[in-house]
Structure formats: structure tokens, C-alpha cells
Amino acid sequence: ELDAGRIQAGLLKGSGHAINGSTVTAVTTSLSEWLLEGSGNSINVSGTTLPGLIYADISLKSGATFSAGALADNSWYTVDGSGSQLTVAGLITSDGPQKITIQNLGQGSAASLSRAFVIVRDAGSLFSYSNKAEDSTVQILNGGRINGGDFVGPSASTNSAGISVSGAGSALVLSGELDLGVSGESSVTVDSGGRLESAKSRLDGGKVGGFSSGSVFGADSFWLAKN
């Protein structure tokens, strides 16, 4: 329990609760449950997070922040409220379950995604990645937004990839290529006024066993492939 306190560690394990401007600094972490409530509360990991408790809840509320060099754990992160932010300098990846939820004006960012599940729930909530999302699933609802580079996959028949953009103002905007059905099943759904944009779009990427489907339905729903 941290109340305006500070922890500095090489390896941080376990669970905690931080309020009133508490800070945690570590080289790496293996987390169970953490709740950070309020502006000024932060966890800063200079290296890579490691697997801890499966389905561990890491909650950032009301302006709390979490930053890491990379995420390679199996936790569920919730970024909730204006000023709350998850910042990953490198890759978000996991062989186990990992879910990132952005809501109520929260924000998140990473360089790349691999085998991640990202949900952006509402207007003003934003997630962005600069390079590539591979073998990942995104769900954008009720005016949320994701900005990204490439979106590709699945890279193997045992992996999955998918896009769902639903609701007026909801958007997935890719500066690069959308390439699905590479070596497994994938799907794209845009409905109820959602928007999907990419520089280029390709379904069924060409390998044996690749299969993808695309659906656009509902007034003002839109899918644009610029090239």
C-alpha cells in the first residue's frame, strides 16, 4: 500500500495500491494485481514486464500512468479516465492472455503489437501504435479510435487476427497496410457508422490455409483503402 510513497526496485513482484502521488520505479516486473488511482501515481519499468499472475488486473484510474520498455506478460490492463495513460516504448506481446482496455478518455501507445487484444470503448479514448500489429485483435466502440501503422496476420494457423469497428465516430486509421488471412482465419467488421482507413487493404494474404472475411453494414459505415 502506497500513500504518497515511493518504491525503487530491480524486480518488482506481487500486488499493490497507490494513491496521493505515489511512484514505483523498477527495471522489470512480474505483477499480480495493481490499482493506481489519481494523477501523479505511476509505475515506470525501464525494461520488460514478465509474466505474473494470469489474468492479473492492472488498473490506471483518474490520471494514473504506467510506462515500460516492453510488455511481455499475461495481464489485463485497464486505462480509465482523462490523463490516465499506458506508454510502451517497444512491443506489446504475450503467449498468454493479454488485454488492453482504454476507456473514459484514457490513452495508450506502443511501437508494435503481437498477439494482443486491444479494446477502445468510447469517444475521446485513443490507442496508437507506430509500426505493426501482428496476430492481434482490436475492438473499437462508441466513438473510440485507434491510429496505427500496418495490421497483419495471422502468421500461423493457430493464431488469430481481427478488427471490429462499431458505432458513430469509431475509427481505425492505418497509415500502412491491412493484410489479413496470411496463414489462418481472420475477419473485419465495420458497422453502425464505424470507419476503417488504410493505405492498402488485402484479404486472404496468399498462403495456403489463409482465409479472411469482411463486412460493412449500417448507415454511414465506411471502409477506405487508399491504394
C-alpha positions as CSV (number, residue, x, y, z in Angstrom):
1,E,0.0,0.0,0.0
2,L,1.5,3.3,-1.1
3,D,0.1,6.6,0.1
4,A,2.4,9.4,-1.3
5,G,5.1,6.8,-1.1
6,R,7.9,5.6,-3.3
7,I,9.4,2.2,-4.3
8,Q,12.5,1.6,-6.3
9,A,13.5,-1.9,-7.3
10,G,15.3,-4.1,-9.7
11,L,12.5,-6.7,-9.9
12,L,9.0,-5.8,-8.6
13,K,6.7,-8.7,-7.9
14,G,3.2,-9.0,-6.4
15,S,0.3,-6.6,-6.0
16,G,-0.3,-3.1,-4.7
17,H,-2.4,0.0,-4.4
18,A,-1.1,3.5,-5.0
19,I,-2.7,6.9,-4.1
20,N,-1.7,10.5,-3.5
21,G,1.2,10.8,-5.9
22,S,3.0,7.5,-5.2
23,T,5.6,6.3,-7.6
24,V,7.1,2.9,-8.4
25,T,10.3,2.6,-10.4
26,A,11.7,-0.8,-11.5
27,V,13.9,-2.5,-14.1
28,T,11.4,-5.3,-14.6
29,T,8.1,-6.5,-13.1
30,S,6.1,-9.7,-12.5
31,L,2.8,-8.4,-11.4
32,S,-0.3,-9.8,-9.7
33,E,-2.9,-7.0,-9.0
34,W,-2.2,-3.3,-9.1
35,L,-4.5,-0.3,-8.7
36,L,-3.2,3.2,-9.2
37,E,-5.7,6.0,-8.5
38,G,-5.2,9.6,-9.4
39,S,-2.8,12.0,-11.1
40,G,0.8,11.6,-10.1
41,N,0.6,7.9,-9.3
42,S,2.9,5.9,-11.6
43,I,4.7,2.7,-12.4
44,N,7.8,3.1,-14.5
45,V,9.5,0.0,-15.9
46,S,12.8,0.6,-17.7
47,G,12.9,-2.9,-19.2
48,T,10.3,-5.6,-20.0
49,T,7.4,-6.8,-17.9
50,L,7.5,-10.5,-17.2
51,P,4.5,-13.0,-16.7
52,G,3.0,-12.9,-13.3
53,L,-0.5,-13.9,-12.2
54,I,-2.5,-15.0,-15.2
55,Y,-5.4,-12.5,-15.8
56,A,-3.8,-10.1,-13.3
57,D,-5.7,-6.7,-13.3
58,I,-3.5,-3.6,-13.7
59,S,-5.9,-0.6,-13.3
60,L,-4.9,3.0,-14.0
61,K,-7.6,5.5,-12.9
62,S,-8.2,9.2,-12.9
63,G,-4.8,10.3,-14.3
64,A,-2.5,7.5,-13.2
65,T,0.2,6.3,-15.6
66,F,2.2,3.1,-16.4
67,S,5.3,3.1,-18.7
68,A,7.5,0.3,-19.8
69,G,10.2,-0.6,-22.4
70,A,8.0,-3.5,-23.4
71,L,5.1,-5.6,-22.2
72,A,5.6,-9.4,-22.3
73,D,3.2,-10.5,-19.5
74,N,-0.3,-12.0,-19.4
75,S,-2.1,-9.2,-17.5
76,W,-5.2,-7.3,-18.3
77,Y,-4.6,-3.5,-18.3
78,T,-7.4,-1.0,-17.9
79,V,-6.7,2.7,-18.6
80,D,-9.6,4.6,-17.2
81,G,-10.2,8.3,-17.2
82,S,-8.8,11.6,-18.5
83,G,-5.0,11.8,-18.1
84,S,-4.6,8.0,-17.5
85,Q,-2.0,6.6,-19.8
86,L,-0.2,3.4,-20.8
87,T,3.0,4.1,-22.6
88,V,5.1,1.3,-24.1
89,A,8.3,2.2,-25.9
90,G,8.6,-1.1,-27.7
91,L,6.5,-4.2,-28.2
92,I,3.3,-5.4,-26.5
93,T,3.3,-9.2,-26.8
94,S,2.3,-12.3,-24.9
95,D,2.0,-16.0,-25.4
96,G,-0.8,-16.0,-22.8
97,P,-3.9,-13.8,-22.4
98,Q,-3.2,-10.1,-22.6
99,K,-5.9,-7.4,-22.9
100,I,-5.6,-3.6,-23.0
101,T,-8.8,-1.7,-22.4
102,I,-8.9,2.1,-22.9
103,Q,-12.0,4.0,-21.7
104,N,-13.4,7.3,-20.4
105,L,-10.8,9.5,-22.2
106,G,-7.8,7.2,-21.4
107,Q,-4.9,6.8,-23.8
108,G,-2.4,4.2,-24.7
109,S,0.5,3.8,-27.1
110,A,3.2,1.3,-28.2
111,A,5.6,0.8,-31.1
112,S,4.2,-2.6,-32.1
113,L,1.7,-5.3,-31.1
114,S,1.9,-9.1,-31.3
115,R,-0.9,-11.5,-30.0
116,A,-2.5,-8.6,-28.1
117,F,-6.2,-7.7,-27.7
118,V,-7.0,-4.0,-27.6
119,I,-10.4,-2.5,-26.8
120,V,-11.1,1.2,-27.1
121,R,-14.6,1.8,-25.6
122,D,-15.7,5.3,-26.1
123,A,-15.4,8.8,-27.6
124,G,-12.2,10.6,-26.7
125,S,-10.4,7.3,-25.8
126,L,-7.4,6.6,-28.0
127,F,-4.8,3.9,-28.6
128,S,-1.9,4.3,-31.1
129,Y,0.9,2.2,-32.4
130,S,3.6,3.4,-34.8
131,N,4.8,0.2,-36.5
132,K,2.9,-3.1,-36.9
133,A,0.1,-5.0,-35.2
134,E,0.5,-8.7,-36.0
135,D,-1.7,-11.6,-34.9
136,S,-3.8,-9.2,-32.8
137,T,-7.4,-8.3,-32.3
138,V,-8.9,-4.8,-31.9
139,Q,-12.4,-3.8,-30.9
140,I,-13.4,-0.1,-31.2
141,L,-16.7,1.0,-29.8
142,N,-18.9,4.1,-29.4
143,G,-16.6,6.7,-30.9
144,G,-13.2,5.3,-29.7
145,R,-10.2,5.5,-32.0
146,I,-7.0,3.5,-32.9
147,N,-4.2,5.0,-35.0
148,G,-1.7,2.6,-36.4
149,G,0.8,1.6,-39.0
150,D,0.4,-1.9,-40.5
151,F,-2.2,-4.5,-39.4
152,V,-1.3,-8.1,-40.5
153,G,-1.8,-11.7,-39.7
154,P,-2.4,-14.4,-38.7
155,S,1.2,-15.6,-39.2
156,A,0.2,-19.2,-38.3
157,S,-2.9,-21.3,-38.4
158,T,-3.0,-21.4,-34.6
159,N,-3.0,-17.6,-34.2
160,S,-5.8,-15.1,-34.9
161,A,-6.4,-11.6,-36.1
162,G,-9.5,-9.5,-36.3
163,I,-10.9,-6.0,-36.5
164,S,-14.3,-4.7,-35.2
165,V,-15.2,-1.0,-35.6
166,S,-18.7,-0.2,-34.3
167,G,-20.6,3.0,-33.7
168,A,-20.7,6.5,-34.9
169,G,-17.2,8.2,-34.6
170,S,-15.4,4.9,-34.0
171,A,-12.3,4.6,-36.2
172,L,-9.3,2.5,-37.1
173,V,-6.9,4.6,-39.2
174,L,-3.8,2.9,-40.5
175,S,-1.0,4.7,-42.2
176,G,0.2,1.4,-43.7
177,E,-1.2,-1.8,-45.0
178,L,-4.1,-4.0,-43.9
179,D,-3.2,-7.6,-44.8
180,L,-5.3,-10.4,-43.3
181,G,-5.7,-14.1,-43.9
182,V,-2.0,-14.5,-44.2
183,S,-1.9,-18.0,-42.8
184,G,-5.1,-18.6,-40.9
185,E,-8.6,-17.2,-40.3
186,S,-9.4,-13.5,-39.7
187,S,-12.2,-11.1,-40.0
188,V,-13.1,-7.4,-40.5
189,T,-16.4,-5.9,-39.4
190,V,-17.3,-2.2,-39.7
191,D,-20.9,-1.3,-38.6
192,S,-23.2,1.3,-37.2
193,G,-21.3,4.2,-38.5
194,G,-17.7,3.0,-37.9
195,R,-14.8,3.9,-40.1
196,L,-11.8,1.9,-41.3
197,E,-9.0,3.5,-43.3
198,S,-5.7,2.1,-44.6
199,A,-3.1,2.9,-47.3
200,K,-3.7,-0.5,-48.8
201,S,-6.1,-3.4,-47.9
202,R,-5.7,-7.1,-48.8
203,L,-7.7,-10.0,-47.6
204,D,-6.5,-13.7,-47.9
205,G,-2.8,-12.9,-47.9
206,G,-1.9,-15.7,-50.3
207,K,-0.6,-18.6,-48.2
208,V,-2.3,-22.0,-48.1
209,G,-4.9,-22.0,-45.3
210,G,-5.4,-18.3,-45.3
211,F,-9.0,-17.1,-45.1
212,S,-10.5,-13.8,-44.2
213,S,-13.9,-12.1,-44.4
214,G,-15.0,-8.5,-44.5
215,S,-18.4,-6.9,-43.6
216,V,-19.5,-3.3,-43.8
217,F,-23.1,-2.6,-42.8
218,G,-25.2,0.2,-41.3
219,A,-25.8,3.8,-42.2
220,D,-22.5,5.8,-42.6
221,S,-20.2,2.8,-42.1
222,F,-17.1,3.2,-44.2
223,W,-14.1,1.3,-45.3
224,L,-11.5,3.1,-47.4
225,A,-8.4,1.6,-49.0
226,K,-6.5,4.5,-50.5
227,N,-4.3,2.4,-52.8
